[in-house]
Amino acid sequence: MAKILILGANGKIAKLAEKELLEKTTHQLTLFLRNADRLKSSGDKREMVVEGDTTDTKSLEKALKGIDIVYANLAGKNIEQQAKSVVTAMNTVGVKRLIWISTLGIYDEVPGNFGKWNHQMLDGGYLETYAAAAKIIENSDLDYTLVRPAWLSNKDIVSYETTEKGEPFKGTEVSRKSIADFVVHLINEPDKESRHSVGVNQPNTDGDKPSFY
């Protein structure tokens, strides 16, 4: 049993991971989000909801007390600042294990026409800010795993394969359910993919863009 802090706990992937963790593990969950009223507790005694801002280092430090693993499901234009706050707070409290959801394309690792399409779709500084956040985490002393999902679908399937940093990204899409499952596996095996950046895609989805576009 481990104590897990989930940042951005109201996100779609986070909710799927929370459900799986409660159903299949004995872990205790602290659900951290900006507006606690947006998230209804399941009523499970292993789950606690905490309101706070991930750019507020002091709030994070308080939430990190007694935590073993941090799973960050964050987004927004201030993602770089959020990364700085998370790293600072984890270092202060002494929590080492971080699972961080990023995005594909931060290393210009997506090949071919899909890579060009992905860059066009994520234009406007999106990739740059996510790359900057990833760099902060990779330059830290944390036992991090950066997760770089393909384009996300709501398909009711768990089917995925992975690529490592430095390898060309595979596929074009992956289900949120698959990413949640991968996160749960990382939580259950905390030494797995430590200090790695991992691309995650559904097999056999190569193409110029995801099937739902």
Disulfide bonds with the S-S distance in Angstrom:
none
